[in-house]
Amino acid sequence: MKREEFKNWLVKNYKDGKGMALHAAESRVSNAQKVEDAFGDFDKHYEVDKLASVVAQLAYPVRETRPLPRGIVIDGDYVTGMATLRQGVRRYIDFKKSE
């Protein structure tokens, strides 16, 4: 993952140039990093399928009872936690599309 470039893009260019607050950007980068630590290099996944397989593995419906994917640890509600992690990945996808 291009961590610094991603953070800078979130702060300066996210939402058609409106950007996001630094603390929010750092949270999104941290969320994405947790997923990358579990699934491997985002840039390689992006080359293969635009990270679609990673996003699919983070799907966790409300009534789901299966274990979390290997390497993912969530303290609290799994549905909310997985949604938060998916958002980090989706923002990285947006960043990659903008390159």
C-alpha positions as CSV (number, residue, x, y, z in Angstrom):
1,M,0.0,0.0,0.0
2,K,1.2,3.5,-0.8
3,R,0.4,4.6,2.8
4,E,1.6,8.2,2.7
5,E,0.3,8.9,-0.8
6,F,-3.0,7.4,0.2
7,K,-3.2,9.6,3.4
8,N,-2.3,12.7,1.4
9,W,-4.9,11.9,-1.2
10,L,-7.6,11.5,1.4
11,V,-6.7,14.9,3.0
12,K,-6.4,16.8,-0.3
13,N,-8.4,15.1,-3.0
14,Y,-11.1,12.9,-1.5
15,K,-14.7,13.9,-2.4
16,D,-13.8,15.8,-5.6
17,G,-11.0,17.8,-3.9
18,K,-12.8,18.6,-0.7
19,G,-10.6,16.2,1.2
20,M,-11.2,15.0,4.8
21,A,-9.8,15.9,8.1
22,L,-6.4,14.5,9.0
23,H,-7.6,12.4,11.9
24,A,-10.3,10.9,9.7
25,A,-7.7,10.2,6.9
26,E,-5.4,8.5,9.4
27,S,-8.3,6.3,10.7
28,R,-9.1,5.2,7.1
29,V,-5.4,4.4,6.4
30,S,-5.2,2.5,9.7
31,N,-8.3,0.5,8.7
32,A,-6.9,-0.3,5.3
33,Q,-3.6,-1.3,6.9
34,K,-5.3,-3.8,9.1
35,V,-6.9,-5.4,6.1
36,E,-3.7,-5.4,4.1
37,D,-1.9,-7.0,7.0
38,A,-4.4,-9.8,6.9
39,F,-4.8,-10.3,3.1
40,G,-1.5,-9.1,1.6
41,D,-0.3,-6.2,-0.5
42,F,-3.2,-4.1,-1.7
43,D,-1.3,-3.0,-4.8
44,K,-0.9,-6.6,-6.0
45,H,-4.6,-7.3,-5.2
46,Y,-5.5,-4.2,-7.2
47,E,-3.6,-5.5,-10.2
48,V,-5.4,-8.8,-10.1
49,D,-9.0,-7.8,-9.5
50,K,-9.2,-4.2,-8.3
51,L,-9.4,-5.5,-4.7
52,A,-12.8,-7.0,-5.4
53,S,-11.9,-10.3,-3.8
54,V,-10.7,-8.5,-0.6
55,V,-13.9,-6.5,-0.4
56,A,-16.0,-9.6,-0.9
57,Q,-14.2,-11.4,2.0
58,L,-15.1,-8.5,4.2
59,A,-18.8,-8.8,3.6
60,Y,-20.5,-9.7,6.9
61,P,-24.3,-9.7,6.9
62,V,-26.3,-8.8,10.0
63,R,-27.4,-12.3,10.7
64,E,-24.0,-13.8,10.0
65,T,-22.4,-16.2,12.6
66,R,-19.3,-17.4,10.7
67,P,-15.9,-16.6,12.1
68,L,-14.1,-13.5,10.9
69,P,-11.5,-13.9,8.1
70,R,-8.1,-15.1,9.2
71,G,-6.0,-12.2,10.5
72,I,-9.0,-9.8,11.2
73,V,-9.6,-9.0,14.8
74,I,-12.6,-6.9,15.8
75,D,-13.4,-5.9,19.4
76,G,-17.1,-5.3,19.4
77,D,-19.8,-5.7,16.8
78,Y,-18.5,-7.7,13.8
79,V,-21.0,-6.2,11.3
80,T,-20.0,-2.6,12.2
81,G,-16.3,-3.5,12.4
82,M,-16.3,-5.2,9.0
83,A,-18.2,-2.3,7.4
84,T,-15.5,0.1,8.8
85,L,-12.7,-2.0,7.4
86,R,-14.5,-2.2,4.0
87,Q,-14.7,1.6,3.9
88,G,-10.9,1.8,4.3
89,V,-10.5,-0.6,1.4
90,R,-13.0,1.2,-0.8
91,R,-11.2,4.5,-0.1
92,Y,-8.0,2.9,-1.2
93,I,-9.7,1.7,-4.4
94,D,-10.9,5.3,-5.0
95,F,-7.3,6.4,-4.5
96,K,-5.9,3.9,-7.0
97,K,-8.5,4.9,-9.6
98,S,-7.3,8.5,-9.3
99,E,-3.7,7.6,-10.1
